[in-house]
Amino acid sequence: MIISASTDYRAAAQRRLPPFLFHYADGGAYAEHTLRRNVADLSDIELRQRVLKNMSELDLSTELFGEKMSMPVGLAPVGLTGMFARRGEVQAAKAAAAKGIPFTLSTVSVCPIEEVAPAIDRPMWFQLYVLKDRGFMKNALERAKAAGCSTLVFTVDMPVPGARYRDAHSGMSGPNAALRRMLQAMTHPQWAWDVGLKGKPHDLGNISAYRGNPTGLADYIGWLGANFDPSISWKDLEWIRDFWDGPMVIKGILDPEDARDAVTFGADGIIVSNHGGRQLDGVLSSARALPAIADAVKGELKILADSGIRTGLDVVRMIALGADTVLLGRAFLYALAAAGGAGVSNLLDLIEKEMRVAMVLTGAKSIAEITPDLLVMER
Ligand SMILES: Cc1cc2nc3c(=O)[nH]c(=O)nc-3n(C[C@H](O)[C@H](O)[C@H](O)COP(=O)(O)O)c2cc1C
């Protein structure tokens, strides 16, 4: 039974998924220190309780880049979402659209742009990686434009892939990986039937469409591994800025100086993120990085934040720390794996309820009233 958004869906996802997929989602880089800190630092943030302020009317809605949102939450780009539920990107996007919030399609999604964008009645966001193959980047941008995607999320914290040791242990990579994945699928028949068989093609939809031939999981690891570009700098982003007409958001900012550079570059927003602890272990959690970044750039561009958000209370905490909007990564992926689109819808309802309780008891009637003033400061 799902009672708590933060723990129950994760446990349900672990039961349903073959281990290689559960650990691909659940794991982080090296010793997973930053992954743990993301969650722990956020839950350590204490809020001031306020009472007797007539909190009968709450407004959770907000607006970002001209788009209305029922609450300041979006779904983060998550590669291979379509391996977690049948045509998983479509299911998650529909749940997000029904709730009135944005869904971001990853570069390395299973379902291609052209399958997801027409399935929903609000513009999708598209995430792009910096890749050596600039032809692919241009092709993906053109297709995202043609499909009516509104916001470009440009991920810059992956000039090299992070070392995720769990993947090698679990069968996602490492020796005999394909055989181990097959054996795991056989012992998880619900997933094997619903996603393994009925969810095909298990392609990297956007990359296959560009290359003109089907791609599989081995290609995901091989192609991406060979295609990360450590030479990237702000200058290389200029052609994208010129090419993309809509809002451009830089994902993977953790330092106030980089946030300032994003302002100078002319970005419309940044996402304060350490990629969910999947890149450099030992960097600051988003909750600890955010206040200094907000001090440096708040008001000059939109500040989004992710990494470690599991509950509606966490959403309120991140906004109090300085974010305008937050993104959910693993939180929605666990729900999707456990119960498909209905799971994501339920998760979003739980998040909303938790936000409402937090807002009533901190005396914030609207998102604009969730400010650093809600935080218990060290005295
Ligand atoms: C399984 C998985 C795959 C991800 N794939 C991508 C991706 O393709 N592109 C991207 O920009 N970020 C990707 N991320 C990072 C998320 O967008 C987000 O930053 C992260 O999940 C936030 O941390 P949290 O899940 O702990 O909340 C991925 C995260 C996970 C867990």
The ligand as a MOL file (V3000), in Angstrom:
LIG
                    3D

  0  0  0     0  0            999 V3000
M  V30 BEGIN CTAB
M  V30 COUNTS 31 33 0 0 0
M  V30 BEGIN ATOM
M  V30 1 C 18.0050 6.8930 -13.6950 0
M  V30 2 C 18.3410 8.3280 -13.9390 0
M  V30 3 C 18.6060 8.7520 -15.2270 0
M  V30 4 C 18.8960 10.0950 -15.4800 0
M  V30 5 N 19.0680 10.5180 -16.7660 0
M  V30 6 C 19.2710 11.8310 -17.0110 0
M  V30 7 C 19.3340 12.3150 -18.3430 0
M  V30 8 O 19.1970 11.5620 -19.2950 0
M  V30 9 N 19.5860 13.6400 -18.5300 0
M  V30 10 C 19.7350 14.5140 -17.4780 0
M  V30 11 O 19.9510 15.7100 -17.6800 0
M  V30 12 N 19.6450 14.0810 -16.2070 0
M  V30 13 C 19.3980 12.7700 -15.9460 0
M  V30 14 N 19.2620 12.3440 -14.6510 0
M  V30 15 C 19.3240 13.3220 -13.5560 0
M  V30 16 C 17.9230 13.8710 -13.2330 0
M  V30 17 O 17.4730 14.7080 -14.2630 0
M  V30 18 C 17.9190 14.6640 -11.9220 0
M  V30 19 O 18.9190 15.6450 -11.9780 0
M  V30 20 C 18.1510 13.7700 -10.7110 0
M  V30 21 O 17.4300 12.5790 -10.8420 0
M  V30 22 C 17.7400 14.4860 -9.4390 0
M  V30 23 O 18.0570 13.7220 -8.3000 0
M  V30 24 P 16.9560 12.8400 -7.5230 0
M  V30 25 O 16.5060 11.8040 -8.4830 0
M  V30 26 O 17.7170 12.2320 -6.3910 0
M  V30 27 O 15.8820 13.7440 -7.0790 0
M  V30 28 C 18.9680 11.0100 -14.3960 0
M  V30 29 C 18.6980 10.5620 -13.1000 0
M  V30 30 C 18.3810 9.2420 -12.8670 0
M  V30 31 C 18.0450 8.8180 -11.4650 0
M  V30 END ATOM
M  V30 BEGIN BOND
M  V30 1 1 1 2
M  V30 2 1 2 3
M  V30 3 2 2 30
M  V30 4 2 3 4
M  V30 5 1 4 5
M  V30 6 1 4 28
M  V30 7 2 5 6
M  V30 8 1 6 7
M  V30 9 1 6 13
M  V30 10 2 7 8
M  V30 11 1 7 9
M  V30 12 1 9 10
M  V30 13 2 10 11
M  V30 14 1 10 12
M  V30 15 2 12 13
M  V30 16 1 13 14
M  V30 17 1 14 15
M  V30 18 1 14 28
M  V30 19 1 15 16
M  V30 20 1 16 17
M  V30 21 1 16 18
M  V30 22 1 18 19
M  V30 23 1 18 20
M  V30 24 1 20 21
M  V30 25 1 20 22
M  V30 26 1 22 23
M  V30 27 1 23 24
M  V30 28 2 24 25
M  V30 29 1 24 26
M  V30 30 1 24 27
M  V30 31 2 28 29
M  V30 32 1 29 30
M  V30 33 1 30 31
M  V30 END BOND
M  V30 END CTAB
M  END
